[in-house]
Amino acid sequence: MAAGKTEQGLEELLEAAMRDIHFQEDAPRRAMIEVFQALGPQEPLTVEFQQRLSVLLCS
């Protein structure tokens, strides 16, 4: 994500969360939340991936 590939990084974190949401004490989920905070709540990627993460967590 630091290389400007935020969407790709979020996709990879979401895939990791899908494989094992509790991997290393919820590391994928926590990393996504950090990215959301850095991007801001109005950023379209934040909105999209928060929704996708929510679906995963509620399933």
PyMOL commands that set and color helices and strands:
alter all, ss='L'
color gray80, all
select helices_A, chain A and resi 6-19+27-39+44-58
alter helices_A, ss='H'
color red, helices_A
deselect
rebuild
show_as cartoon
